Amino acid sequence: MVAGDGRAARHLLGPGTAGGSTLARNGPARPTSLALSVVFALLGGCDLTGPCEDTTLAKVPSPDGKLAAVVSVRDCGATTARAVHVSIVAASDGPPREGANTFVIEQGAGVVAEWLAPRELLVSYEPRGRVFMQESRVGEVSVSYREQ
């Protein structure tokens, strides 16, 4: 509430307020609120992750052929650095649209994915870049890491 008399508070809050205690309860919608509502409604169905491009470097099938480890480079445009991603997916799938589920490191580091068993993956990498994601388990798969 604004210090001073009630007239100042009513003036600052606009017509239709009761002594400054409520905001335009019976008055018209405020333009800012209406504009924000329209923006959020329009963005509701949009893909906010932006246009990313994945280039698959290797797809290594698991020993039983049910899964695959996909090594890819993900480029999401000028505002983000390219990164090497490792994802565990069904054998028939490519890299996940939303990005890696297993391992992410800055581009420039070498990465090798190797299955040790049907549900055990080894990711070897050069420690030349920052590691952004390093999961030890993805679904039923145990993942271990080794710096090269």
C-alpha positions as CSV (number, residue, x, y, z in Angstrom):
1,M,0.0,0.0,0.0
2,V,1.2,3.5,-0.8
3,A,1.9,5.8,2.2
4,G,-0.4,8.8,2.4
5,D,-4.1,9.2,2.0
6,G,-6.5,6.7,0.4
7,R,-6.9,9.0,-2.7
8,A,-3.3,8.5,-3.8
9,A,-3.5,4.7,-3.4
10,R,-6.7,4.5,-5.5
11,H,-5.2,6.7,-8.2
12,L,-2.0,4.6,-8.5
13,L,-4.0,1.3,-8.6
14,G,-6.5,2.6,-11.1
15,P,-10.3,2.8,-11.3
16,G,-12.4,0.1,-9.8
17,T,-10.2,-0.5,-6.7
18,A,-11.7,-0.4,-3.3
19,G,-9.3,1.7,-1.2
20,G,-6.3,0.0,-2.7
21,S,-7.1,-3.3,-1.1
22,T,-7.8,-5.2,-4.4
23,L,-6.7,-4.7,-8.0
24,A,-9.5,-3.9,-10.5
25,R,-11.8,-6.6,-9.3
26,N,-14.6,-5.5,-11.5
27,G,-12.6,-3.5,-14.0
28,P,-11.3,-4.4,-17.4
29,A,-8.3,-6.8,-17.7
30,R,-4.9,-5.0,-17.5
31,P,-3.1,-4.9,-20.9
32,T,0.1,-6.4,-19.5
33,S,-1.7,-9.4,-18.1
34,L,-3.6,-9.9,-21.3
35,A,-0.4,-9.7,-23.4
36,L,1.4,-12.2,-21.2
37,S,-1.6,-14.6,-21.3
38,V,-1.5,-14.5,-25.1
39,V,2.3,-15.1,-25.2
40,F,2.0,-18.1,-22.9
41,A,-0.9,-19.5,-24.8
42,L,1.0,-19.2,-28.1
43,L,4.2,-20.8,-26.6
44,G,2.3,-23.7,-25.1
45,G,2.6,-25.9,-28.1
46,C,6.1,-24.8,-29.2
47,D,9.3,-26.7,-28.9
48,L,11.4,-24.5,-26.7
49,T,14.5,-26.6,-27.0
50,G,15.2,-25.0,-30.4
51,P,16.4,-26.5,-33.6
52,C,19.3,-28.9,-32.8
53,E,21.1,-31.0,-35.3
54,D,22.5,-34.4,-34.3
55,T,25.3,-36.0,-36.4
56,T,25.7,-39.7,-35.6
57,L,29.4,-40.7,-35.3
58,A,28.8,-44.4,-34.2
59,K,26.0,-46.7,-33.4
60,V,27.2,-49.7,-31.4
61,P,24.6,-52.5,-30.9
62,S,24.5,-54.4,-27.6
63,P,25.6,-58.0,-27.7
64,D,22.0,-59.2,-27.6
65,G,21.0,-56.7,-30.3
66,K,18.2,-55.1,-28.3
67,L,19.9,-51.8,-27.4
68,A,22.5,-49.6,-29.0
69,A,24.9,-46.9,-27.8
70,V,24.7,-43.9,-30.1
71,V,27.7,-41.5,-30.1
72,S,26.7,-38.2,-31.8
73,V,27.7,-34.6,-32.0
74,R,24.8,-32.2,-31.1
75,D,24.8,-28.7,-32.5
76,C,22.0,-26.4,-31.2
77,G,23.2,-23.2,-32.9
78,A,25.4,-20.2,-32.2
79,T,24.5,-19.7,-28.6
80,T,25.7,-23.1,-27.4
81,A,28.9,-25.1,-27.9
82,R,28.8,-28.4,-29.8
83,A,29.0,-31.4,-27.6
84,V,29.6,-35.1,-28.0
85,H,26.6,-37.1,-26.7
86,V,26.3,-40.8,-25.8
87,S,22.8,-42.2,-25.5
88,I,21.5,-45.7,-24.9
89,V,18.5,-46.4,-27.1
90,A,16.4,-49.2,-28.5
91,A,18.4,-50.8,-31.4
92,S,16.0,-49.4,-34.0
93,D,16.2,-45.8,-32.7
94,G,18.6,-42.9,-33.3
95,P,19.8,-40.3,-30.9
96,P,17.0,-39.0,-28.6
97,R,15.5,-35.7,-29.8
98,E,15.8,-34.1,-26.4
99,G,19.6,-34.9,-26.1
100,A,21.7,-37.5,-24.5
101,N,20.6,-39.7,-21.7
102,T,24.0,-41.1,-20.7
103,F,27.1,-38.9,-21.3
104,V,27.8,-35.4,-22.6
105,I,31.3,-33.8,-23.1
106,E,32.5,-30.8,-25.0
107,Q,33.3,-31.4,-28.6
108,G,36.9,-32.1,-29.3
109,A,37.3,-34.9,-26.8
110,G,37.4,-38.4,-28.3
111,V,34.7,-40.8,-27.1
112,V,34.3,-44.5,-27.6
113,A,31.3,-46.6,-26.4
114,E,31.9,-50.4,-25.9
115,W,29.5,-53.0,-24.6
116,L,31.0,-55.3,-22.0
117,A,27.8,-57.3,-21.6
118,P,24.2,-57.0,-22.9
119,R,23.4,-54.5,-20.0
120,E,26.9,-53.1,-19.3
121,L,28.4,-50.2,-21.2
122,L,31.9,-48.7,-21.0
123,V,32.4,-45.2,-22.2
124,S,36.1,-44.2,-22.7
125,Y,36.9,-40.5,-23.3
126,E,39.7,-38.1,-23.5
127,P,39.6,-35.6,-20.6
128,R,40.1,-32.6,-22.8
129,G,36.7,-31.0,-22.3
130,R,34.2,-30.4,-19.6
131,V,31.9,-33.2,-18.8
132,F,28.2,-32.1,-18.6
133,M,26.5,-35.4,-17.9
134,Q,27.8,-38.7,-16.6
135,E,25.1,-41.2,-15.7
136,S,26.0,-44.5,-13.9
137,R,22.8,-46.2,-14.8
138,V,20.3,-45.8,-17.7
139,G,17.3,-48.0,-17.3
140,E,18.6,-51.5,-16.9
141,V,22.1,-50.6,-18.2
142,S,25.1,-50.1,-15.9
143,V,27.5,-47.6,-17.3
144,S,31.2,-47.2,-16.4
145,Y,33.7,-44.6,-17.5
146,R,37.4,-44.5,-18.2
147,E,39.6,-41.6,-19.2
148,Q,41.8,-42.5,-22.1
